[in-house]
Amino acid sequence: MLETTYEGKELVDALVSIARGVMSNVAVQADSRPRKDQQVRPADQVKAIEMLLDRGFGRLPQQLDVA
């Protein structure tokens, strides 16, 4: 997997594009509004940001309250 994605760079680039609201595999014309198939849902943007943060900075440790 790492060999075919340039050590994961392509995967990170795709997540960054989604986080920015751009579909990386759909051509966008300059100075035009995005078409419906070019738009990224806000929920997908948030998920991409969460994935980038989890992998870039690590997940917070989860605490369990034992009573």
C-alpha positions in Angstrom: 0.0 0.0 0.0 2.7 2.5 0.9 4.6 1.7 -2.3 1.6 2.4 -4.5 0.7 5.7 -2.7 4.1 7.2 -2.5 4.5 6.4 1.3 0.9 7.4 1.9 1.2 11.0 0.4 -1.6 10.4 -2.1 -3.9 9.3 0.7 -3.1 12.4 2.7 -3.5 14.6 -0.3 -7.0 13.1 -1.0 -8.1 13.7 2.7 -6.8 17.3 2.5 -8.7 17.9 -0.7 -11.9 16.5 0.9 -11.3 18.6 4.1 -11.0 21.7 1.8 -14.3 20.8 0.1 -12.8 19.7 -3.2 -13.2 16.4 -4.9 -9.7 15.4 -5.9 -10.8 13.2 -8.8 -13.3 15.6 -10.4 -11.9 18.4 -12.6 -12.9 21.9 -11.6 -13.2 24.7 -14.1 -11.6 28.0 -13.0 -14.0 30.8 -12.1 -17.0 28.6 -11.9 -19.3 27.4 -9.1 -18.8 23.7 -8.2 -21.3 21.3 -9.8 -23.3 18.9 -7.6 -20.8 16.1 -8.2 -17.9 18.3 -7.3 -19.3 19.3 -3.9 -18.2 17.6 -0.6 -20.7 17.2 2.2 -19.8 19.0 5.4 -20.0 15.7 7.2 -17.4 14.2 4.9 -15.2 17.3 5.4 -15.4 16.9 9.2 -14.6 13.2 9.0 -11.5 13.9 6.8 -10.3 16.5 9.2 -10.7 14.0 12.1 -8.8 11.4 10.3 -5.9 13.8 9.5 -5.8 15.0 13.1 -5.9 11.4 14.5 -3.0 10.3 12.3 -1.0 13.5 12.5 -1.2 14.2 16.2 -2.5 10.9 17.6 -5.7 10.2 19.4 -6.4 11.3 22.9 -6.2 8.6 25.5 -9.6 7.4 26.5 -10.4 7.3 30.2 -12.6 4.7 31.8 -14.3 5.5 35.0 -14.3 2.5 37.2 -16.7 2.7 40.1 
